[in-house]
């Protein structure tokens, strides 16, 4: 019987898997998140990993709100994870569990589509994310009703309408800061190359 936790532990280390990954219903979580990153919203409740720790930090300047200069540090564990993992082994594991991922993707409402094609499409979107080296202005939208969200910082949106109209994955890259964005794109390009080599997961 295939042991997913053991396979992930071989890649990332057991402590990392136990602290960062959500293994319950993993195939559905991964398939849904890969798809959602290319859409307007990627709910954290469906992620196959735990959300980044800490809170989204902002700075006030001249009456405007900008993403905090140190906000990108929150993403360091995930960026390092992506940079240090053996991508060939990671893609081999992806291929091994692909039948389960494909079934989960079909169950999401795509019975005639391939998750692998969607993965490549989303990676291409992420690689096309603009790289902006100036602080990005954000705002909190008005909160309607008497209930206040427990984590209001997750509601911040970009003031620039073009940036706010990007996909959930692209906006996430922008929130990480331009340095992290470039580092992640290097690895995404390599993942794309490995995944598309022969299209063996079909």
Residue frames as a rotation matrix with the C-alpha (Angstrom) as fourth column:
UNK 1
0.576 0.817 0.000 0.00
0.817 -0.576 0.000 0.00
0.000 0.000 -1.000 0.00
UNK 2
-0.098 -0.618 0.780 1.31
0.575 -0.675 -0.462 3.42
0.812 0.403 0.422 -0.98
UNK 3
0.247 0.070 -0.966 2.29
0.931 -0.295 0.217 5.57
-0.270 -0.953 -0.139 2.01
UNK 4
0.594 0.062 0.802 1.90
0.505 -0.804 -0.312 9.24
0.626 0.591 -0.509 1.01
UNK 5
0.959 -0.236 0.157 3.40
-0.276 -0.647 0.711 10.62
-0.067 -0.725 -0.685 4.22
UNK 6
0.420 -0.848 0.322 6.48
0.347 0.478 0.807 8.44
-0.839 -0.227 0.495 3.85
UNK 7
0.219 -0.309 0.926 6.88
0.974 0.013 -0.226 9.48
0.058 0.951 0.304 0.21
UNK 8
0.761 0.095 0.642 6.61
0.146 -0.989 -0.027 13.16
0.632 0.114 -0.766 1.10
UNK 9
0.882 -0.464 0.086 8.96
-0.182 -0.166 0.969 12.68
-0.436 -0.870 -0.231 4.05
UNK 10
0.292 -0.793 0.535 11.56
0.812 0.501 0.299 11.23
-0.505 0.348 0.790 1.68
UNK 11
0.244 -0.125 0.962 11.34
0.775 -0.571 -0.271 14.45
0.583 0.811 -0.042 -0.29
UNK 12
0.338 0.073 0.938 10.99
-0.118 -0.986 0.119 17.11
0.934 -0.151 -0.325 2.37
UNK 13
-0.844 -0.536 -0.013 11.82
-0.079 0.149 -0.986 15.46
0.530 -0.831 -0.168 5.70
UNK 14
-0.309 0.775 -0.551 9.31
0.795 0.529 0.297 14.15
0.522 -0.346 -0.779 8.21
UNK 15
-0.455 0.116 -0.883 9.36
0.688 -0.584 -0.431 17.25
-0.566 -0.803 0.186 10.43
UNK 16
-0.919 0.094 -0.383 8.58
-0.289 -0.821 0.493 19.49
-0.268 0.563 0.781 7.47
UNK 17
-0.663 0.706 -0.250 5.74
0.093 0.408 0.908 17.26
0.743 0.579 -0.336 6.32
UNK 18
-0.240 0.590 -0.771 4.20
0.940 0.340 -0.032 17.13
0.243 -0.733 -0.636 9.79
UNK 19
-0.425 0.017 -0.905 4.46
0.550 -0.789 -0.274 20.89
-0.719 -0.614 0.326 10.31
UNK 20
-0.741 0.016 -0.671 3.57
-0.390 -0.824 0.411 22.25
-0.547 0.566 0.617 6.86
UNK 21
-0.856 0.341 -0.389 1.43
-0.271 0.345 0.899 19.71
0.440 0.875 -0.203 5.01
UNK 22
-0.165 0.882 0.442 -2.24
-0.830 0.118 -0.545 18.80
-0.533 -0.457 0.712 5.30
UNK 23
-0.928 -0.352 -0.119 -2.44
-0.362 0.787 0.499 15.13
-0.082 0.506 -0.859 4.38
UNK 24
-0.388 0.858 0.337 -6.17
0.280 0.458 -0.844 14.62
-0.878 -0.233 -0.418 4.93
UNK 25
0.645 0.677 0.355 -7.90
0.488 -0.006 -0.873 14.35
-0.589 0.736 -0.334 1.53
UNK 26
-0.146 -0.864 -0.481 -4.57
0.102 -0.497 0.862 15.37
-0.984 0.077 0.161 -0.02
UNK 27
-0.661 -0.121 0.740 -5.44
0.710 0.217 0.670 14.57
-0.241 0.969 -0.058 -3.64
UNK 28
0.357 0.869 0.342 -8.56
0.913 -0.402 0.069 16.72
0.197 0.287 -0.937 -3.57
UNK 29
0.638 -0.174 -0.750 -6.72
0.316 -0.829 0.461 19.54
-0.703 -0.531 -0.474 -1.81
UNK 30
-0.416 -0.903 -0.109 -3.86
0.212 -0.213 0.954 19.52
-0.884 0.373 0.280 -4.31
UNK 31
-0.516 0.281 0.809 -6.06
0.856 0.151 0.494 19.25
0.016 0.948 -0.318 -7.39
UNK 32
0.578 0.815 -0.033 -8.40
0.815 -0.576 0.061 22.00
0.031 -0.063 -0.998 -6.18
UNK 33
0.483 -0.444 -0.755 -5.56
0.193 -0.787 0.586 24.35
-0.854 -0.429 -0.295 -5.26
UNK 34
-0.632 -0.700 0.332 -3.70
0.460 0.006 0.888 23.83
-0.624 0.714 0.318 -8.55
UNK 35
-0.206 0.655 0.727 -6.91
0.929 -0.103 0.356 24.76
0.308 0.749 -0.587 -10.32
UNK 36
0.699 0.615 -0.365 -7.85
0.710 -0.658 0.250 27.63
-0.087 -0.434 -0.897 -8.03
UNK 37
-0.072 -0.803 -0.592 -4.47
0.484 -0.547 0.683 29.34
-0.872 -0.237 0.428 -8.31
UNK 38
-0.879 -0.218 0.424 -5.45
0.473 -0.287 0.833 30.13
-0.060 0.933 0.355 -11.88
UNK 39
0.056 0.958 0.283 -8.79
0.781 -0.218 0.586 31.62
0.623 0.188 -0.760 -10.82
UNK 40
0.096 0.036 0.995 -9.81
-0.168 -0.984 0.051 34.68
0.981 -0.172 -0.088 -8.84
UNK 41
0.330 0.110 0.937 -9.96
-0.930 -0.131 0.343 32.93
0.161 -0.985 0.059 -5.47
UNK 42
-0.104 -0.419 -0.902 -7.99
-0.100 0.907 -0.410 30.07
0.990 0.047 -0.136 -3.89
UNK 43
0.698 0.503 0.510 -9.57
-0.503 -0.162 0.849 29.32
0.510 -0.849 0.140 -0.49
UNK 44
-0.320 -0.893 0.317 -7.00
-0.849 0.122 -0.514 28.53
0.420 -0.434 -0.797 2.19
UNK 45
0.169 0.464 0.869 -9.33
-0.810 0.568 -0.146 25.89
-0.561 -0.680 0.472 3.60
UNK 46
0.971 0.236 0.040 -8.56
-0.161 0.764 -0.625 23.74
-0.178 0.600 0.780 0.55
UNK 47
0.355 -0.906 -0.230 -4.77
-0.870 -0.230 -0.436 24.16
0.342 0.355 -0.870 0.50
UNK 48
0.740 -0.173 -0.650 -2.59
0.199 0.979 -0.034 21.05
0.643 -0.104 0.759 0.83
UNK 49
-0.420 -0.862 -0.283 -0.23
0.659 -0.076 -0.749 23.06
0.624 -0.501 0.600 3.04
UNK 50
0.175 0.439 -0.881 -0.78
0.931 -0.366 0.003 25.20
-0.321 -0.821 -0.472 6.11
UNK 51
0.839 0.150 0.523 -1.16
0.351 -0.883 -0.311 28.95
0.415 0.445 -0.794 5.54
UNK 52
-0.187 -0.938 0.293 1.87
0.354 -0.343 -0.870 31.14
0.916 -0.059 0.396 6.07
UNK 53
0.074 0.168 -0.983 2.35
0.996 0.034 0.081 31.98
0.047 -0.985 -0.165 9.74
UNK 54
-0.730 -0.334 -0.597 2.08
0.466 -0.882 -0.076 35.49
-0.501 -0.333 0.799 11.10
UNK 55
0.403 0.906 -0.131 0.01
0.565 -0.359 -0.743 38.29
-0.720 0.226 -0.656 9.68
UNK 56
0.221 -0.205 0.954 0.21
0.903 -0.326 -0.279 40.30
0.368 0.923 0.113 6.51
UNK 57
-0.035 -0.334 -0.942 2.19
0.734 -0.648 0.202 43.44
-0.678 -0.684 0.268 7.38
UNK 58
0.460 0.245 0.853 1.63
0.781 -0.569 -0.257 46.88
0.422 0.785 -0.453 5.95
UNK 59
-0.551 -0.637 -0.540 3.20
0.773 -0.633 -0.041 50.33
-0.315 -0.440 0.841 6.24
UNK 60
0.641 0.765 -0.058 1.56
0.717 -0.624 -0.312 53.74
-0.275 0.159 -0.948 6.23
UNK 61
-0.566 -0.806 -0.172 3.13
0.659 -0.568 0.493 56.52
-0.495 0.166 0.853 4.17
UNK 62
-0.970 0.142 -0.198 1.61
-0.216 -0.877 0.429 59.85
-0.112 0.459 0.881 3.17
UNK 63
-0.258 0.961 0.104 -1.87
-0.803 -0.153 -0.576 58.64
-0.537 -0.232 0.811 4.01
UNK 64
0.384 0.349 -0.855 -1.58
-0.805 0.580 -0.125 55.48
0.452 0.736 0.504 1.91
UNK 65
0.492 -0.135 0.860 -1.08
-0.543 0.724 0.425 51.83
-0.680 -0.676 0.283 2.85
UNK 66
0.232 -0.514 -0.826 1.66
-0.866 0.278 -0.416 49.70
0.444 0.811 -0.381 1.30
UNK 67
0.854 -0.057 -0.517 2.79
0.170 0.970 0.173 46.09
0.492 -0.236 0.838 1.72
UNK 68
0.836 -0.527 0.152 5.38
-0.360 -0.319 0.876 46.05
-0.414 -0.788 -0.457 4.50
UNK 69
0.291 -0.825 -0.485 9.03
-0.909 -0.081 -0.409 45.82
0.298 0.560 -0.773 3.50
UNK 70
-0.689 -0.610 0.391 9.54
-0.717 0.655 -0.240 42.75
-0.110 -0.446 -0.888 5.71
UNK 71
0.311 0.913 0.265 6.34
-0.831 0.397 -0.389 40.97
-0.460 -0.099 0.882 4.74
UNK 72
0.466 -0.160 -0.870 8.21
-0.684 0.559 -0.469 38.70
0.562 0.813 0.151 2.33
UNK 73
-0.601 -0.761 0.245 10.12
-0.734 0.403 -0.547 37.13
0.317 -0.509 -0.801 5.21
UNK 74
-0.001 0.688 0.726 6.97
-0.798 0.436 -0.415 35.24
-0.602 -0.580 0.549 6.22
UNK 75
0.854 0.415 -0.313 7.23
-0.514 0.580 -0.632 33.16
-0.081 0.701 0.708 3.06
UNK 76
-0.023 -0.991 -0.128 10.88
-0.997 0.032 -0.066 32.14
0.070 0.126 -0.990 3.57
UNK 77
-0.334 -0.146 0.931 10.15
-0.447 0.894 -0.021 28.56
-0.830 -0.424 -0.364 4.74
UNK 78
0.591 0.652 0.475 8.07
0.135 0.501 -0.855 27.87
-0.795 0.569 0.208 1.64
UNK 79
0.789 -0.388 -0.477 10.52
-0.610 -0.401 -0.683 29.49
0.074 0.830 -0.553 -0.77
UNK 80
-0.250 -0.933 0.259 13.40
-0.950 0.288 0.121 27.53
-0.188 -0.216 -0.958 0.74
UNK 81
0.001 0.347 0.938 11.34
-0.175 0.924 -0.341 24.35
-0.985 -0.164 0.062 0.55
UNK 82
0.918 0.395 0.048 10.80
0.001 0.118 -0.993 24.89
-0.397 0.911 0.108 -3.16
UNK 83
0.570 -0.761 -0.310 14.45
-0.794 -0.414 -0.444 25.78
0.209 0.500 -0.841 -3.75
UNK 84
-0.333 -0.802 0.496 15.92
-0.909 0.412 0.057 22.81
-0.250 -0.433 -0.866 -1.91
UNK 85
0.371 0.518 0.771 13.61
-0.298 0.852 -0.430 19.97
-0.880 -0.070 0.470 -2.93
UNK 86
-0.798 -0.556 0.232 14.81
-0.021 0.410 0.912 17.64
-0.602 0.723 -0.339 -5.68
UNK 87
-0.170 0.815 -0.554 12.38
-0.810 -0.436 -0.393 18.63
-0.561 0.382 0.734 -8.42
UNK 88
-0.490 -0.030 -0.871 12.96
-0.672 0.650 0.355 15.47
0.556 0.759 -0.338 -10.43
UNK 89
-0.932 0.153 -0.328 11.91
0.313 0.797 -0.517 13.39
0.182 -0.584 -0.791 -7.44
UNK 90
-0.618 0.736 -0.276 8.99
-0.173 -0.470 -0.866 15.74
-0.767 -0.487 0.417 -6.75
UNK 91
-0.168 0.550 -0.818 7.69
-0.979 -0.190 0.072 15.44
-0.116 0.813 0.571 -10.30
UNK 92
-0.725 -0.115 -0.679 8.18
-0.269 0.955 0.126 11.66
0.634 0.274 -0.723 -10.16
UNK 93
-0.875 0.457 -0.159 5.98
0.333 0.332 -0.882 11.57
-0.351 -0.825 -0.443 -7.05
UNK 94
-0.350 0.749 -0.563 3.44
-0.644 -0.629 -0.436 13.80
-0.680 0.210 0.702 -8.81
UNK 95
-0.373 0.168 -0.912 3.37
-0.824 0.392 0.409 11.29
0.427 0.904 -0.008 -11.68
UNK 96
-0.925 -0.030 -0.378 2.92
0.104 0.938 -0.329 8.42
0.365 -0.344 -0.865 -9.24
UNK 97
-0.629 0.725 -0.281 -0.11
0.423 0.015 -0.906 9.96
-0.652 -0.689 -0.316 -7.55
UNK 98
-0.898 0.226 -0.377 -1.45
-0.417 -0.708 0.569 11.50
-0.139 0.669 0.730 -10.76
UNK 99
-0.649 0.721 -0.243 -4.29
0.309 0.543 0.781 8.98
0.695 0.432 -0.575 -11.23
UNK 100
-0.182 0.573 -0.799 -5.73
0.977 0.014 -0.213 10.00
-0.111 -0.819 -0.563 -7.85
UNK 101
-0.641 -0.103 -0.761 -5.18
0.153 -0.988 0.004 13.69
-0.752 -0.114 0.649 -8.67
UNK 102
-0.945 0.291 -0.148 -6.92
-0.209 -0.190 0.959 13.28
0.251 0.938 0.240 -12.02
UNK 103
-0.375 0.848 -0.374 -9.91
0.746 0.516 0.421 11.59
0.550 -0.121 -0.827 -10.40
UNK 104
-0.235 0.250 -0.939 -10.11
0.791 -0.513 -0.334 14.40
-0.565 -0.821 -0.077 -7.85
UNK 105
-0.860 -0.125 -0.495 -9.94
-0.144 -0.872 0.469 16.98
-0.490 0.474 0.731 -10.65
UNK 106
-0.779 0.622 -0.079 -12.73
0.118 0.270 0.956 15.24
0.616 0.735 -0.284 -12.54
UNK 107
-0.205 0.705 -0.679 -14.81
0.961 0.275 -0.004 15.19
0.184 -0.654 -0.734 -9.35
UNK 108
-0.581 -0.055 -0.812 -14.40
0.373 -0.905 -0.206 18.97
-0.723 -0.423 0.546 -9.16
UNK 109
0.446 0.862 -0.240 -16.40
0.075 -0.303 -0.950 19.19
-0.892 0.405 -0.200 -12.39
UNK 110
0.149 -0.469 -0.870 -13.88
-0.926 -0.376 0.045 18.65
-0.348 0.799 -0.490 -15.18
UNK 111
0.477 0.119 0.871 -14.59
-0.161 0.986 -0.046 15.10
-0.864 -0.118 0.490 -16.44
UNK 112
0.854 -0.116 0.508 -13.12
0.513 0.356 -0.781 15.67
-0.090 0.927 0.363 -19.89
UNK 113
0.722 -0.627 0.292 -10.04
-0.445 -0.744 -0.499 17.68
0.530 0.230 -0.816 -18.95
UNK 114
0.362 -0.712 -0.602 -6.55
0.658 0.653 -0.376 16.79
0.660 -0.260 0.705 -17.79
UNK 115
0.917 -0.099 -0.387 -5.16
0.282 -0.524 0.804 18.20
-0.282 -0.846 -0.453 -14.56
UNK 116
-0.004 -0.995 0.097 -1.70
0.798 0.056 0.601 18.10
-0.603 0.080 0.794 -16.11
UNK 117
-0.195 0.015 0.981 -2.82
0.824 -0.539 0.172 20.54
0.532 0.842 0.093 -18.81
UNK 118
0.797 0.551 0.247 -4.30
0.307 -0.722 0.620 22.79
0.520 -0.418 -0.745 -16.17
UNK 119
0.606 -0.659 -0.445 -1.07
0.557 -0.047 0.829 22.68
-0.567 -0.751 0.339 -14.14
UNK 120
-0.382 -0.787 0.485 0.96
0.905 -0.212 0.370 23.85
-0.188 0.580 0.793 -17.13
UNK 121
0.125 0.533 0.837 -1.59
0.627 -0.696 0.349 26.58
0.769 0.482 -0.421 -17.86
UNK 122
0.951 0.261 -0.167 -1.43
0.282 -0.510 0.813 27.86
0.127 -0.820 -0.558 -14.28
UNK 123
0.203 -0.951 -0.232 2.39
0.740 -0.006 0.673 27.77
-0.642 -0.308 0.702 -14.23
UNK 124
-0.374 -0.314 0.872 2.40
0.873 -0.436 0.217 29.86
0.312 0.843 0.438 -17.41
UNK 125
0.610 0.643 0.463 0.10
0.378 -0.750 0.543 32.37
0.696 -0.156 -0.701 -15.73
UNK 126
0.848 -0.315 -0.427 2.40
0.384 -0.191 0.904 32.54
-0.366 -0.930 -0.041 -12.71
UNK 127
-0.138 -0.964 0.228 5.47
0.888 -0.018 0.460 33.01
-0.439 0.266 0.858 -14.89
UNK 128
-0.219 0.144 0.965 3.70
0.722 -0.641 0.260 35.92
0.656 0.754 0.037 -16.58
UNK 129
0.646 0.440 -0.624 3.12
0.759 -0.458 0.462 37.72
-0.082 -0.772 -0.630 -13.27
UNK 130
0.617 -0.440 0.652 4.56
0.024 -0.818 -0.575 41.26
0.786 0.371 -0.494 -13.47
UNK 131
0.093 -0.681 -0.727 7.71
0.976 0.208 -0.070 41.90
0.199 -0.703 0.683 -11.45
UNK 132
0.596 0.267 0.757 7.34
0.161 -0.964 0.213 45.16
0.787 -0.005 -0.617 -9.57
UNK 133
-0.186 -0.836 -0.516 10.22
0.787 0.188 -0.588 46.50
0.588 -0.516 0.623 -7.50
UNK 134
-0.707 0.042 0.706 8.38
-0.330 -0.903 -0.276 49.38
0.626 -0.428 0.652 -5.83
UNK 135
-0.909 0.404 0.103 6.13
0.041 0.333 -0.942 49.06
-0.415 -0.852 -0.320 -2.76
UNK 136
-0.686 0.719 0.107 2.62
0.336 0.184 0.924 48.01
0.645 0.670 -0.368 -3.75
UNK 137
-0.775 0.467 0.426 -0.31
-0.625 -0.663 -0.413 49.98
0.089 -0.586 0.805 -2.42
UNK 138
-0.672 0.579 -0.462 -3.11
0.483 0.815 0.319 47.99
0.561 -0.009 -0.828 -0.78
UNK 139
-0.579 0.560 0.592 -6.35
-0.733 -0.676 -0.076 48.68
0.358 -0.478 0.802 1.06
UNK 140
-0.898 0.425 0.115 -8.88
0.277 0.748 -0.603 46.96
-0.342 -0.509 -0.790 3.24
UNK 141
-0.605 0.754 0.256 -12.32
0.146 -0.211 0.967 46.84
0.783 0.622 0.018 1.65
UNK 142
-0.366 0.562 0.742 -15.28
-0.879 -0.471 -0.076 48.00
0.307 -0.680 0.666 3.75
UNK 143
-0.953 0.068 -0.294 -16.49
0.159 0.942 -0.295 45.25
0.257 -0.328 -0.909 6.09
UNK 144
-0.309 0.931 0.194 -20.26
-0.579 -0.345 0.739 44.98
0.755 0.116 0.645 6.02
UNK 145
0.480 0.649 -0.589 -22.30
0.080 0.637 0.767 43.77
0.873 -0.416 0.254 8.96
UNK 146
0.758 -0.077 0.648 -21.62
-0.623 -0.380 0.684 43.49
0.194 -0.922 -0.336 12.70
UNK 147
0.878 -0.435 0.202 -19.30
0.308 0.834 0.457 40.46
-0.367 -0.339 0.866 12.51
UNK 148
0.540 -0.786 -0.301 -15.59
-0.824 -0.567 0.002 41.26
-0.172 0.247 -0.954 12.34
UNK 149
0.742 -0.299 -0.600 -13.26
-0.114 0.826 -0.552 38.75
0.661 0.478 0.579 10.67
UNK 150
0.897 -0.434 -0.087 -10.73
0.236 0.302 0.924 37.03
-0.375 -0.849 0.373 12.92
UNK 151
-0.163 -0.972 0.168 -7.95
0.682 0.012 0.731 37.59
-0.713 0.234 0.661 10.38
UNK 152
0.716 0.586 -0.379 -8.85
0.171 -0.674 -0.718 40.90
-0.676 0.450 -0.583 8.67
UNK 153
-0.041 -0.819 -0.573 -5.40
-0.553 -0.459 0.696 41.17
-0.832 0.345 -0.433 7.06
UNK 154
-0.584 -0.151 0.798 -6.30
0.445 0.763 0.470 38.40
-0.679 0.629 -0.378 4.60
UNK 155
0.434 0.872 0.227 -8.82
0.729 -0.192 -0.657 40.81
-0.529 0.450 -0.719 3.06
UNK 156
-0.013 -0.484 -0.875 -6.25
-0.184 -0.859 0.477 43.34
-0.983 0.167 -0.078 1.83
UNK 157
0.569 0.195 0.799 -6.53
0.725 0.339 -0.599 44.00
-0.388 0.920 0.051 -1.89
UNK 158
-0.556 -0.815 0.164 -4.39
0.779 -0.441 0.445 45.91
-0.291 0.375 0.880 -4.37
UNK 159
-0.023 0.498 -0.867 -5.39
0.024 -0.867 -0.499 49.49
-0.999 -0.032 0.008 -5.11
UNK 160
-0.639 -0.270 -0.720 -4.27
-0.694 -0.202 0.692 49.04
-0.332 0.941 -0.059 -8.71
UNK 161
0.362 0.921 0.143 -7.28
-0.729 0.376 -0.572 47.50
-0.581 0.103 0.808 -10.44
UNK 162
0.427 -0.258 -0.867 -5.11
-0.722 0.480 -0.499 45.64
0.544 0.839 0.018 -12.97
UNK 163
-0.698 -0.716 -0.026 -3.15
-0.525 0.537 -0.660 43.93
0.487 -0.447 -0.750 -10.21
UNK 164
-0.500 0.580 0.644 -6.31
-0.634 0.261 -0.728 43.10
-0.590 -0.772 0.237 -8.28
UNK 165
0.533 0.751 -0.389 -7.78
-0.806 0.310 -0.505 41.51
-0.259 0.583 0.770 -11.42
UNK 166
-0.360 -0.735 -0.575 -4.89
-0.806 0.556 -0.206 39.02
0.471 0.389 -0.792 -11.66
UNK 167
0.313 0.454 -0.834 -5.40
-0.033 0.883 0.469 35.40
0.949 -0.119 0.291 -10.64
UNK 168
0.970 0.101 0.221 -5.16
-0.224 0.025 0.974 34.29
0.093 -0.995 0.047 -7.03
UNK 169
0.603 -0.797 0.024 -1.76
0.769 0.589 0.249 32.72
-0.213 -0.132 0.968 -7.70
UNK 170
-0.001 -0.596 0.803 -0.39
0.679 -0.590 -0.437 35.84
0.734 0.545 0.405 -9.37
UNK 171
0.540 0.247 0.805 -1.60
-0.325 -0.820 0.471 38.07
0.776 -0.516 -0.362 -6.53
UNK 172
0.972 -0.226 -0.067 0.04
0.169 0.469 0.867 35.69
-0.165 -0.854 0.494 -4.04
UNK 173
0.224 -0.938 0.264 3.36
0.958 0.162 -0.238 36.06
0.180 0.307 0.935 -5.85
UNK 174
0.054 -0.163 0.985 3.06
0.204 -0.964 -0.170 39.84
0.977 0.210 -0.019 -5.71
UNK 175
0.852 0.313 0.420 2.34
-0.326 -0.310 0.893 39.76
0.410 -0.898 -0.162 -1.97
UNK 176
0.782 -0.594 -0.188 5.53
0.609 0.664 0.435 37.74
-0.133 -0.455 0.881 -1.43
UNK 177
0.504 -0.624 -0.598 7.70
-0.293 -0.774 0.561 40.53
-0.813 -0.108 -0.572 -2.80
UNK 178
0.764 -0.136 -0.631 9.73
-0.642 -0.062 -0.764 40.75
0.065 0.989 -0.135 -6.00
UNK 179
-0.331 -0.942 0.062 12.77
-0.942 0.327 -0.072 38.86
0.048 -0.083 -0.995 -4.66
UNK 180
-0.429 0.253 0.867 10.71
-0.269 0.881 -0.390 35.84
-0.863 -0.400 -0.309 -3.62
UNK 181
0.647 0.745 -0.162 8.71
-0.341 0.093 -0.935 36.06
-0.682 0.660 0.315 -6.82
UNK 182
0.374 -0.579 -0.725 11.83
-0.897 -0.028 -0.441 35.76
0.235 0.815 -0.529 -8.98
UNK 183
-0.646 -0.640 0.415 13.19
-0.738 0.664 -0.124 32.88
-0.196 -0.386 -0.901 -6.91
UNK 184
-0.105 0.707 0.700 9.91
-0.174 0.680 -0.713 30.99
-0.979 -0.197 0.052 -7.20
UNK 185
0.709 0.414 -0.570 9.64
-0.586 -0.104 -0.804 31.59
-0.393 0.904 0.169 -10.94
UNK 186
-0.250 -0.874 -0.416 13.02
-0.961 0.276 -0.001 29.93
0.116 0.400 -0.909 -11.51
UNK 187
-0.822 -0.050 0.568 11.74
-0.268 0.913 -0.307 26.75
-0.503 -0.405 -0.764 -9.90
UNK 188
0.220 0.970 0.101 8.34
-0.214 0.149 -0.965 26.95
-0.952 0.190 0.241 -11.59
UNK 189
0.387 -0.150 -0.910 10.02
-0.918 -0.152 -0.365 27.09
-0.084 0.977 -0.197 -14.98
UNK 190
-0.704 -0.698 -0.129 11.97
-0.700 0.713 -0.037 23.94
0.118 0.064 -0.991 -14.13
UNK 191
-0.495 0.629 0.599 8.81
-0.103 0.643 -0.759 22.19
-0.863 -0.437 -0.253 -12.90
UNK 192
0.503 0.704 -0.502 7.11
-0.566 -0.171 -0.807 23.08
-0.654 0.689 0.312 -16.17
UNK 193
-0.061 -0.616 -0.785 9.99
-0.978 0.195 -0.077 21.63
0.201 0.763 -0.614 -18.16
UNK 194
-0.902 -0.335 0.274 9.94
-0.405 0.877 -0.260 18.39
-0.153 -0.346 -0.926 -16.19
UNK 195
-0.246 0.902 0.354 6.16
-0.129 0.332 -0.935 17.99
-0.961 -0.276 0.035 -16.23
UNK 196
0.587 0.539 -0.605 5.87
-0.613 -0.193 -0.766 18.58
-0.529 0.820 0.217 -19.97
UNK 197
-0.454 -0.822 -0.344 8.72
-0.875 0.339 0.345 16.23
-0.167 0.458 -0.873 -20.90
UNK 198
-0.960 0.058 -0.273 6.84
-0.054 0.920 0.388 13.49
0.274 0.388 -0.880 -22.68
UNK 199
-0.236 0.922 0.308 3.51
-0.912 -0.320 0.257 14.30
0.336 -0.220 0.916 -20.97
UNK 200
-0.747 -0.228 -0.625 3.96
-0.166 0.974 -0.157 10.96
0.644 -0.013 -0.765 -19.24
UNK 201
-0.893 0.403 0.200 1.23
-0.181 0.085 -0.980 11.54
-0.411 -0.911 -0.002 -16.64
UNK 202
-0.025 0.903 -0.428 -1.49
-0.997 -0.055 -0.059 10.99
-0.077 0.425 0.902 -19.18
